[in-house]
Amino acid sequence: EMEGVDVIGKDYVGGLVGVSSGTIESCHIKGTVTGNDTVGGLVGSNYYGYITLCSAVGTVSGGKAIGGLVGDNNYAINLCYSSGKTLGFDSVGGLVGNSTHSWANGSGHFIGMSYSTNKVIGDSNVGGLVGFQFKIGLIDCESYIRESVIAISSCYASGTVMAPEKAGGLVGTVIEGYECKKFGEQGIRESKEASQPFVSNYWDTETTGRTESDEGAGRTTDDMTYPYAANTYEDWDFAAVWMADTDHKINNGYPYLIGNIPGPGESALPIAYFLADPSDGVPPVTTTFTNLSKNAESWHWGFGDGTTSDDEWSPTHTYIQGGPIEVCLSVSNAFGSDSYCKVLDFDYCEEGCWADFSWVNVGNCEMAFTNLSEYSWNCG
């Protein structure tokens, strides 16, 4: 176990190792990892390697292929978790940024029995567990019958997912291709059908803020925290692999791994997030802020117009002036701090005033006057 890690690099950057082609077992990293592309809290690139019973807690940031545990993965990750924050531009995931799985890898070589509570922020292909998933299945060259592959099994995500496009509660984007093979060829279809794990993956629609995902099933927080709903964690092994968090003290009520228990405070890291309604319009506009932060003991609002508040959890605020205004919420507790900012796009308005009138001589020294003055707002 390594604490206080602060790694800064360019490409293929990891808290433990940049590129791994071997076996990494029972390794735990806490700290900050920063790079350009292919950056992971534990491993930058898992190239035909095995990662099991590992964890990464902290902040991971970079550009493309950024993951809380692994930046780029093309083999096996099992019995692992990540917690904290993951930030990037493209292919950003709470556990894995970019993942490729092929039928040629054989059975059991996928992301399995793992989870992420990471807050994930990116621009495109952003997911609570995996940002971008590429699967290579089989297609019979003669009949064109397709057989897909399983890339993720028995996993979940519960952290906030923020991205303007191609975002999902569990997986941001899934692309599936097929390789042409004759199903009668020895060792191809037979070996693939020998072991097909049950696919049962979930994401929390409330805490992630996402109602859709290219893979998995969305459930409410009540469904996913103890006591668990009947249609959640179906066929998961709660005898040998998973432990139910019955008192909500270890993992906020979500299941945790028996052989990989979160450390003190890991599940209590604060996460800042809020909604603003309305977030645009013509001033004056009164906006209601709904605070959806987790594990916050104190908070501070910066409304972007020079005013602040430390009192109300979900305040309202009236904006008089137009233009893009950045609102920021900072939260903290004994284990750390976090912040989230959102830009409100109010219109600029210009006041216009024109004085004018017309008159008509109606006779007998009398005049009729018509007021043609105008007063208006010009809002671009």
N, C-alpha and C positions, 0 to 999 in steps of 0.2 A: 504494500500500500504506500502510495506517494501523495503527500499533502503539500499545499502551497506551490504547486507546479505553475510556472509561468514560461511558456514556450512560445517563441516568435520565429517564424520562418517564412519561406516563399511557397513552394509547392510540395505536396506529399509531407505534411506536417502532422505529427501526432504527439499526444502527451507522453506516451511511452515509446513509440517507434513510428518512423515515417512510413515504411513499407514492410509488411509481414507476409511471409510465405510458409510459416511454420505454425506451431501451436502456441497460443497464449491462453493461460488458464489461471484463474483466481488472481487477477491483477486489478487494482483499484486506483483510480486517479482522481485527485481533487485539485482544481485550480483553473487556470486560463490558458487557452491555446489559440494562437492567432496566425493566420497565413493568407495566401492568395487562393489557390485552388487545391482540392483534395486534402481537406483538413478534418481531423477527427479528434475527439477528446482523448481517445486511447490510441487509435491507429489511423494514420492518414489513408493508406490503401491496404486492404486485406486481399492479397493476391494468392488465391488458392490456399488460404490458411484457415485454421480452426481457431475460433475465439469462443471461450466458454467460461461461465461463472465470473464475468468481469463487469466492472461498472466505471462510469465517468460522471463526475459531479462538478459543475462549474459552468464557465462561459466559453463557447467555441465560436469563432468568427472568421470569415473569409469571403471568397467570391463564389466559385462554383464547386459543387460536390462537397458540401459542408455537413457533417453529422455529429451529433452529440457524443457518439461512441466511435463510429468509423465514417470517414469521408466517402470512400469508394469501396464497395464490397462485391466480390464475385464468387464467394464460397459460403462458408458456414459460420453463423453466429447463433449461439444457443445459451439460454439461461443467463442473459445479461440485461442490464438496465442503464438508463441515463437520466440525469436530473439537472436542472439549471436552465441555461438559455443557449440557443443556437441561432446565429445570425449569418446571413449570406445573401447572394443574389439569385442564383439558379441552382436547382437540385439541392434543396436544404431540408434536412429531416431531423427529427428529435433523436433518433437512434442512428440512422444511416442516411447520408445525403443522396448518393447514387448507388443503385444495386442492380447487378445483372445475374440472372440465374438461367442455366441451360439444362436441358434434359441430359446432356453429356456429363454433367457433374455427378450424376447418380443420385440415389435416394438418400434422404436425410441431410443433404447439403443445401440448406436454406436458412432463412432467419426464423428461428423457432423459440417458443417459450421465453419471450423477452418483452420488455415494455419500456416506455418513455413517458416521463412527466414533464419533459422539457417545454419551455416556451420557445416557439419556432417562428422566426421572422425572415421573410425573403421576398423576392419579386415574382418568381415563377417556379413551378414545380416544387411546391412546398407542402410537406406532410408532417403530421404529428409523430409518425414512426419513420417513414421513408419518404424522401422527396421525389425521386424519380426511380421507377422500377421497370427494367427491361427483361422480359421473359422470352426464352427461345424454346418453343415446343416442337413437336413432331408432326409431320403431315405425310400421309402415305402417297408416294409418287404416282400410284395408279388410281386409287379410289378417292384420293384427296380427303380422306377422313383425318380429322385433326385430333391430336391429344395435347392438351395443355400441360404445363408444369406448375407445381406448387412452389411459390417463392417465399411465402410468409405463412406461418402456422402457429396458432395459439399465442397471439400477441395482442397488446392493446396500447393505446395512447390516450393521455388525459390532459396534456399541456395545451395552452393557447396557441393557435395557428393563425398567423397574420400574413396575408399576401394579397395583392390585387388581382391575380389570375392564377389558374392551374394550381389550386390549393385543395387539400383534402384533410379530413380529420385523422385518417390513418395513413393514406398514401396520396401524394399530390397528383402524380401522373403515372399510369401504367401503359406501357407499349408492349404488345405481344407479337413476336415474329415466329416463323415456323421453318424448320429445316426438313428438306425432302429426304425421306428414307423409306425403304420397303419394310413394312411391318413384319414381313416374314423373315427378315434377316436375323440371324442368331444374335442374341444378346442385346437387342434393342428394345423391342416391345416387352419381351419377357422380363428383363431386368427392371424396366420402368414400372411395370405393374406389380412387382414383387412387394413394394412397400409404398403405400399412399397414405401419408398422414392426414388426419382430419383437419380441415381448414376451419378455424373458429377464431376470427379476429374481430376486434371491437375498438370503437373510439367513443369518447364521451362527447356527445353533441353540445352539451352546455358549456363545459369548461374549455373545449377546443374552439368553440364559437363557429363550428362547421357542421352543416347538415348533410354534406355530401362527401364522398370519397370514392376513388376509383377501385378501391378494394376494402373489404370489411363490412361490418354492420354497425350502424350508429345506435347508441343507447343513451338514456338519460343518466344523470349523476346518481339518482336513486337506484337505478338498475345496476350500475357498475360498482357501487359501494355497498358494504355489508349492511343488512342481509341482501345477498345478490339475487337478482331476478332469475326466474327459471329459464328464460331464453337467453341468458348471458353466461359466458364462460362454459358453454356446452361441451361436455366430454373432456373438460380439463381435469388433470390429475391433482386433486387436492389431498392426496395421501402421500405422494412421494415428491411432487414438484412444486406445487403452489400451497401457500398458507393463506387462510382467510384472516383479514385484519378485523377481527370481531369488535375491538374496542376503539378502532379508528386512531390508534396512537402510533403505529409503525409506519403506515403508508396512506394515511387519510382515508382509510376504509377500503382502498383498492387492494387486490391480492398482491402478495410479494413472494419472491422465490425462497423456498426453504433453505437452499444452499447458498443464497446470496442476499442476505438480509440488509436493508438500508441502514446506514449509520445514523446516530442521533442528529436530529435537525435536518437531515436530507429531504425529508418529505415536508418540512416546515418552511422551506425557502419561500420568501414572498414573491408573488407574481402580480405585476400591475397590468390592469386592462380596464377599459371603460367604453361605453357607447355614448354617442352624442346625437340628440334628436331635438330639432333639426340641425343638420350640419352645413346647410347652405340657405340662401334666400336673400331678401332685401332688408337691410336694417331699418328700424330696430327689430332685432330677433331675440327672443328668449329661448335659450337652449337648456334642455334637461340632460344632465350627465348621469348615466347609470354606472355605478362603480361595481365591476365584476372581479375585482382583485381577490387574490387568495392569500391567506396567512398574513394579512397586514395588521399590525398593531398600531401603527401611526401612518398618516398620509398627508400629502401636501399637494394642493391644486395650484397650478399656474395657468390662468385663463388666457394668457397671450396678449392682453391689453393693458398690462401693468398691475392688474389686481390678482390677489391670491387668497387662498382659504385653507385652513387646517382644521376646520370645525366639522362641516357636513360631510357625510360619507358619499352621498349622491346629491350634489347641489344643483341649483339652477342659476343661470347667469344671463344677463341681458347685454347684447352687443349693439352699440350705437353706430360704429364705423364699419365700413366695408373692407374688402381685401382678404387675402389668405391670412388666417390667424392660427398659430400653433398653440394648442392646449396640451399641457403636460401634467401627468399624475405620477408622483413618486410615493412609494410605499416602503416600509421597513419593519423589521422585527429583530429579535435578538440574534438571528442567524444570518441576516444580510439585508440587502435593499434591492429595489428594482424600479424601473421607470418606464412609462409608455407615453408617447406623444401622438397626437392626431391633428391634422390640419383641417380647419373649418373654412369653407370657401364662400364667404359672403360677398355680395356684389358691391362694387363701388357705385355710389350715387352722387349726381351733381344736381344742385338745386337751380331751377331756372325761373326768372320772373320778368315779364314783359308788360309794360303799361301802354294802353292804347284805348282809343274810343272813336266813335263816329257820331255825326250829328246831322239833323235834318231840320230845315226851317219849315215849321208848320203854319206860319202866318200869325198875324196879330202880335208880332214881336215875341213869339214863343218859339223855343228851340227844343227838339227832342234829342236826347243824348243816349247812346248805347255804349255800355262798358265792354270793351274788347280785350281787356287785360287778361293775361294768362299766368298761371302758377303751376309748375310741374316739376317732376323728378325725372332725371335722365339716368337710368341705371343700365350700364353697359352689359 
